[in-house]
Amino acid sequence: MYQKYKNVERVKPSGLELVDRLVGVQRVTKVTKGGRAFGFSAIVVVGDGNGVVGHGLGKSKDVASAIAKAIEDAKKNLVRIPLLDGTLPHEQKGKFGGAKVFLKPASHGTGVIAGGAVRAVLESVGVHDVLSKSQGSSNPHNVVKATLDALLQLRSAVMIAKQRGISLEKVFNG
């Protein structure tokens, strides 16, 4: 899933205090000749609150096992996001399917100005001050992936200095 991003640091779940957040549970129905068969799909975001986040989808005939499967899937997709003093290093747009998300760093004390799925992802990452706007589709699956798209495009000043092969001071002073 993270092949198209440069500099994505994958993280192993061992030794991390991961907290999971349930984004949504949907009841899905399959109509058969014997009637309706109900199932559930759950989308979950896990993170350590310090720059590591992952998302997962679980499907099952009952809610509890769907959530458990989603948590296991999320732990397989952990990545590190660059943060700067509890906010983002710069503003960024993310897109997935019909969902678009705009994230903008905010000053200390602003809080997480985000709704639903975006809030779950940002709080799991450990962002404390951010402004966001979700546009287009409100489908929680696509909004979570659009938010992660925006977060995976973020680059810290240290990353930029290393990519350009210059000192950190030269990045800021030109």
Disulfide bonds with the S-S distance in Angstrom:
none
